[in-house]
Amino acid sequence: MTTARDAARVLIFDTTLRDGEQSPGATMSHDEKLEIAEALDDMGVDIIEAGFPIASEGDFAAVSEIAKRSKNAVICGLARANVKDIDRCWDAVRHARRPRIHTFIGTSPLHRAIPNLDKDQMAERIHDTVTHARNLCDNVQWSPMDATRTEHDYLCRVVEIAIKAGATTINIPDTVGYTYPRESADLIRMLLERVPGADTITFATHCHNDLGMATANALAAVEAGARQIECTINGLGERAGNTALEEVVMALKVRHDILPYRTGIDTTKIMAISRRVSNVSGFPVQFNKAIVGKNAFAHESGIHQDGMLKNAETFEIMRPADIGLKETNLVMGKHSGRAALRAKLRDLGFDLADNQLNDVFVRFKALADRKKEVFEDDLIALMRDTEANTSDDHLQVKFLRVICGTEAPQSADLILSVGGVDHQVTAQGDGPVDACFKAVRKLFPHEARLQLYQVHAVTEGTDAQATVSVRMEEDGRIVTGQAADTDTVVASVKAYVNALNRLIWRRQKSAPGDDVKSVSYRDAG
C-alpha cells in the first residue's frame, strides 16, 4: 500500500456508497451498490468506503458482500466512537483482502456538546475506541468530525492521541463546508509540524461543497501535505455535496505542472461511472458540471467553434477521450441492429447481457419509430428509463390516455398494475400532469408529498425525449424518480410511479431502527 512517505502519490478514497448515498433520495439497492463498488475498484480507486454497517441490516450486507468481492481496493466501513459500532464494522469488512475501519467523533465545541463530553472525557474515548479498532484491524482511519471548527490546540492533542493509539490514517473533515483553501492548507501544515508522529501516517482531507470550494480546499490540503482525498462520483453527498472525484483527479492530471502528484485512477472510465451513479442515485448531472456535464465539451459560440475546428486545444484543456467520452455523437435509427446497439451502449458505459439487450432493443426500436434520429443522449435516457421501470416493480403503468382542451379541467384515463393486478380510473386535474398524478393517487393512496417536478429535453427538436425527475417525501424518507419518453406526460407519470416504487422499497427496508436516517451522529465529514 502507498505510504505517507510516497510524496507524489495521492490516494483516492471514494465515499459515494456512504456519504454520497446519504443525499436525500439517493438510496441505492443492494445490487446497485455492488455494481458501483465493482466499477470503482476497476477504475483504480484506492479505498472504497462501502457504507455504515451499524446503520441497517442492508448496509451491513452490502459492505460485507463488497468486502468479499473486492479485488484491489481497500474496503472501508464507517463506525462511530463506540465498541458496538466498531465491532459491527469489523464483522462487515473483515473478509476483504485489505480491510479498513474508519471511526470518528465530533471534536468541535458544537459537536462535543452532542454526547455531552468534556475535552478530557472525549480524549479518553478517542484513545479507547481507536485502540479497540487497531486491535481488530491493522488499517485504522480516524476522523475528528468538524475538524475545521475545532480549536487548534485541542485538534493537535486528539490527533496525537489517535496516532499513538494506532491510527494509520488521520482524516481532517470540513464537515460543513466552512473552510477556505488557505485555511485548509494551513491546518494540514500545522498538524504535520506540531503533532509528534505525524510524519509516520497518512493525512486525508474530506471537504463539503457548501460554499462551492470543496475541490479547491482538497487540492490545497494536498499541496500542504495531505496524501488522501475523500470524494464522491459527481460530487454526490449531503447538502451541497462532497469533493467530486472527477474534478480532483482531472485537476491533478491536467495541471501536473503545478500539482506534481499522481493517482491510480484510469480516467477513461470516469464518464461511464458518472452516468451509472447518476442513473442509480436518481440525481441528474447538471449540464455545466465540470468534467462530466453534458456541456463540458460542447461549443456553441462561433468564435469557439472556429477555434475548435482549427485546433481543439484553443478551447479545450482536456481531450474528451481522457475521460472516456467519444468525440463523435453517432446517430442510431430504426434500421440499426442489435450488434450496433450493443456496441454503441458499450461505448456509453452499458455492458448488457443478451437478455438485457433484447429488452432494451425492443424499447430502442419503439423509440426509433417515434424519432427520426436517436442520439447518444437518447440512448442514455432510454437506459435510465429501462433501469428505473422494471417488470418487478409493485406499480406499473399499463395504459394512459389524457384528454386536453382549452378549458379546464383536464382528464386522465389510467390503468395501473398494483402488485400484479390491473386497476383503472379516470381523474381530473388542473392540467394533464396534475390529472395523471391524481389518477395514480386514487389507485395507490399515499401521503407522500411532491417536493420537486422537473422536465428537460434530452435532445433538440419537437420529437425530443423528455426526461422527468420527481422528488417525494414521506415520514422523513426522501426518494427520487426518473423517466424518459417522447411524450412529456407519459414520462411524468412513469417518473412519479418510479418514485413511489422506490418509496415502497424504502418502507420495506426500513424496519424500526433499521434505516440509515435513524442513526444519529452519522456523518464522518
N, C-alpha and C positions, 0 to 999 in steps of 0.2 A: 504493500500500500504506500502511496505517496506520503512523505513525511513533511513536517513543518520546515525541514531543512532544504527541501527541494524548492528553492526560492522562485523558480519560474513557473511552477505548476500550480494551477488553481483548480481545486476540487469543485465539482458541481453537485450540489445537494438539492435534489428535486423534492418538493413537498406538495406537488399537485394533488396527490391522493390523500393528503392530510389537511394542510391549511387551505389548499385550493378547494377541496370538497366542502369546506365549511362555509363557502359562499352561499348565501341564501338561495335555495332552489337548485344547487349544483350536485345534489347527492347522486352517486353513481351506483349501478348494480354491481353485484359480486363479479360477474363475468367481465363487465366493463373495466373494473379495477385491475383484474388480471391482465387484460389486453393492454391497457395503458402501461402497466408495470413492465410487461414484456417489451413494449416499444421503447420505453425509457432505457431499459437495460441494453437493448440492441443499439441505441444511438450513442451509447458511451457515458451515460450518467454515472457518476462515481458512487453516490449514495442516494438511495430511494427511501424517503420517509413514507412508508406504506400505509400508515394510519395510526390510530389511537386505540390500542387493543382493549383497554378497560371501558371504552365508551359504549360498546354494544357487542353482542354475540356476532353480528355481521361484520363489524370492524375486526374483531379477533380472527374470525375465519379467513377474511381477506388477507390480513397481514401474514397469517400462518401459511396460507397457500402460496402467496408471493414469495415468502422466505424459502419454501421448498423448491420453487421453480426457478429462482434466480440463478443466473449463470456467471455473471461477472460483478455486478454492483453489490455494494454493502446494503443490506436491508435493515432499516431502522424503524423502531417503533417509539411512540411518544408515551411518557409517563409523568404524572405529577410527582411531587416530592413526598411520596409515602410508599411503604413497603408493599402494600397490596397492588398498587399501580405498577410498580417496578417488577414484581413477580409475574404479573399478568403479561406485561410487555415481554419479558424474557421467555415465557412459555410460547409466545407467538413468534418470536424471531429466532429462537434457538436452533432451528433446523436449517437456517441459511448457511451458505458456505462462508459468509462473512457477516455475522450479525452485529448490530449496534443497539444499545439502549440510550435513549435521549430523555433525560429527566430535567425538570425545570421548576422554578418557583419565582414569583414576582418579588423583586428586591427594591423597587422604588418606594418612597413614603406612602403613596397611594395604594400600592399593591401589598405592602407589608400589613396594612390595616385590614385586609380581607381575611387572612387567617388569624388576625389579632396576635401577631408575634412581634416581640421587640427585636432589636438587632442581634442580641446575643442568642436568643432562642432560635431565630432564623438561621444564624450561622451554625448552630449545633445541628439543626435539621439538615442543612446542606451537607455537612460533614457526614452525618449518619446515612443519609439516603444515597449519596454518591458512593460511599464506601460499600453499601449493600449492593448497588448496581455493579460495581467493579468486582465484587466477589463472585458475581454471576457471569460477567462478560468482560473480556479484556479491551473492548472498544466501547467507551462510555463518553457520551456528549452531555454537557451540562449548559443550561441557559438561565441567566438572570433576567427574567421577563421584565420588560420596560427598563432595560439597562440604560438607555439614553436619557432617562429622567431619574436615575439613581445617583445619589451623592458619590462623587469620585472616590473619596477615601473608603467608603463602605464597599463600593464596587470592587476596588482593589483587594480589600480584605476577603470578600467572599470568593472572588476568583482564585485567590491564593489557596483558600481552604479547599475548593473543588479540585484544584490541581494536585494538592497534597493527598487528597482522598482517592485519587486515581483517575480523574477525568482526563481523557486523551484529546478531546476537542472542547474548546470553550466557545460557545456561540454568543454573540452580542446582539440582541434583538432591539430594533427600533419599533417596538410593538404598535405604537400609534402613529407612525409615520411623521414624527415630530422633528427629527434632526435635519441638519443641513450638511452638504458634502464636507465642508471644512471641519465641522464638529465630528462627523463620522470618522474622518481620518485621525483627528486629534485623539479621539477616545481609544482607538486601537494603538496608536503610538504610546499613549500614556500607560496602557496596560503592559505593553511589551517592555517599557522602560522601568516601571515601578514594581511589577509583580515578580517575585522570585520563581524561577522555573518556567516563566512564560515562553522562553525560547525552546522548550522541550515539547510543546504541544502545538496543535493547530488552532488558530483563531478563525472563527467564522463570522459572517455578517448576515443578518436577516432583516430586510428592510420592507416596510409597508409604504404604499404609494399615496397616502392621504394628501400630501402636498405636491404630488407629481414628481418626486425626486428619488424614488426607490432605486432606479438604475444608477443614477449619479452617486447616491450615497454608498451603494455597494461597491462601485468601482473606486471611489475614494478610499474606502476601507482596504481594498486590495492594494492600492498604492502605498498605504501606510503599513502593510504587513499581514493583513488577513489573507488566508490562503484557502478559504472555503466560502462559496457564495450559496446562500439558500434562496431558491427561486421556484417559480412555477411556470408551466406552459401557458402562454398567452397572458401572463401576469394574473392568473386566476387567484382569487383569495378574498378574505373577508373585507368588507367596506370597499375601499378603492383598489384592493388587490395587493399583490406582492411584486417584488422584483421579477421581471419577465426573463425567463431563461434565454429566449431567443435574442433579447436585447443585449444582455451582458456578454453572451458568447460571441455574437457578431461584432460587438464593440471591441472585444479583445482581439478578434481576428482582423478586422478592418484597420484598427488603429494600433497595430502591433508596434508601430514606430515610437509611440509614446506610452504604450501599455505593453511592455515586453514580457507578457505572460501567455501561457498556453493552457488549453483544456483538452480533455479527451473526447470531446463531442464531435460526432460525424454530422457536420452542419447540413449536409444534403438531405438529412431526414427530418429537418425542422418543420418544413411545410406540411408534410404528411401527418406528423403527430399533432401539430397545431390544429389542423382540420378535425382530426379524430377527437381531441379533447373538447373542441367546440361542439361537436356533434353529441357526444355522450353527456356533457355537462348541461347542454341547452343554452350555453352562453355564446351568442354570435360574436365574432371578432369585428370590431369597428373597422370601417373601410380604410381609415387613415392610420390604423395601428402600425407602429414601426415594425419593420421586418416582414410580418405575416399578414398585414392588412391587404384587402383587395386592391387598394390604390397604391400600395408601396412601390410598385414598379410600373405604374400607369402614368402616361404623359398625354396631356390634352393641349397644353399651350403650344401654339405654332412654333415659337422660338425653341421650346424644349424638344418638340418633335423633329425639327430641322437638325438640331444638335445631335439627337439620338441617331438619326439616320447617317450622319457623318462619322460620329464616334460615340459609342454608348457611354464612355467614361465622362462625357461632358456633363451629364445629368444623373448618372448612377454611380454610386461609390461601391456597390456590390453587384455581382452578376446574379441574375435570378437563379441560375443553376447552383450557386453556392448554398442555397437553402432548399434545393430540391424542386424548384419551380421551373417548369418548362417555359422557354421563351416564346413558343408559339401556342396559340389558342385554337387548336384544330376543331373543326366543326364536324359533328356526327349528324346523321339523318336517318330517315326511315328505311333506307336501303343498307345501312350498316349491319353487319352480322355480329354473332356472339364473340368471335375471336377479336374483332376490332374493339368491341365494347370492353372485353376483359383487359385488353392491352391498355386502353385509354384509362380505365379505372385503376389499373395497377400504377400507371404514371401519376395518378392523382392520390395515391396512397391507400387504395382499397384493394386488398388481395382477397378475392372471393373464391369459396369452394363452388363446385359445379352446381349444387342445388341452390345456393345463394344466387349464383349468376343467372340461373334460369328464372328465378323470381324477379330479379332486377331487370332482366331482358324484357319480360312481359310489360313491365311498367315503362321501360325505356321506349318500347315500340308505341305504347299508348301515348306517351308524351310526344314522340316524333310525329305522330299523326295529327297532333294539335298544333305543333310548331314547325315552321319551315326549316329552322336550323336549331340544333341542340348544341349549346356551347359547354365548355368545361364547367362553368358556374352552374349551369342547368343540371349537369350530372352530379355535382356535389350536393345540390339541393335535393335531387332525386334520392341520393344515398341517405341523406339526413332524414328525409321523409320516410324512406323504407325502414330505417332503423327505429324511428320514433313510433311507427304504427305497424305492429306485427299481428299475426293471426292468434297469438296467445293472449292478447290484451283482453281485459274484462269488458271494456267498452269498445265497440267498433261501429263506425259509420257505414251503413249499408246502402242508404238512399237519401238523397237530399234534393228537394225542389223548392226554389224560392220564387215568390210572386212579388214583383216590384211594380210600383206605379208612381205617378206624380203626387198622389195623395197618400198620406199615412193612414193607418198603419200598414206595414209590410207583413207578409205571412211566409212561414216556412213549414213544409211538409217533410218530416224526418222519420226514417226508420233506423233505429239504433239497436244493435245487439248488446244485450246486458247479460253477461255470464252465459253466452251462447244462445239466448232466447231473444228473438226479434220483437221489438215493440215499435208502434207507430203513433205519431202525434202530430197535430198541427198547432202552431203557436203564432201569435202576432207580436210585433215589436216596433220600436222606433228606429226603423232601418232594417235592412236584411240581416246584418250580423247580429243585432240585438234579438231579432226574431228567432234566429237559429240557436243562439245561446239559451234563450228561454225554452225552446223546444227540448234541448238537452237536459235542462234543469227539471222539466216536467217528467221526463223519463228516468232521470237519475237525480233525485233530490239530494242537495248537499248545501253546506253552509260556507263553502269556500268563497273567498272574496277576490274578485279580479283586480289585481294591482297594476298590471301592465298589459296593453294590447298594442302591438307594433307590427307594421307592414312595410316591407320594402321589396322592390322589384329586383329579381336576380340578374336579368339581362335587359337589354333595351327592346323596345317595340311593343305593339299592342298585344302580341301573343306571349309576352314575357311571363315567366313563372313569378308568382308572388310567394315570398317566404314570410310566414306569420309567426310571431313569437308572443306567447302569453305568459304571465306570471300570476300565480294564485296563492292565497294564504288561508290556512285553516288551523286554528288552535296552535299557532306558532310554527306550524310546518309550512315551508315555502317551497313551491315546485314551479318548474317552468315546462312549457310545452312548445314544440315547433312543428311546422308542417309546410309543405310547398305544393303549389298547384297553379295551373294557368288560370284557374278561377279563384279569385281572391276570397270569395265567401266560402267555398269548399275548403280552402287552406285554413281559413279562420276556424271553421268547425273542427277540422282534424286537429289543429293545434290545441284547441280548447279541450277536446276529448283526450288528447295525448297528455295534457297536464293532469286531467282527472285520473287517468290510469297511473301516472306517477304518484298521485296523492293516495290512491288505493294501495299501491305498493308500500308507500311510506307508513300508512296506517298499519298494515300487516307486519311491517318490520319493527314498528315502534311499540313493542310491549312495554309495560311500565318499567321505567328505569333503564330502558334499553337504547334510547335514542341518543345519538351523539350530542344533540342540542340540550339534553337534560344534564349533561356533565358540566358542572360549573368549573370555572378556572381552567378552561381547556386550551387556551392559546399560548404556545411557547414563543410567540413573537408577534 
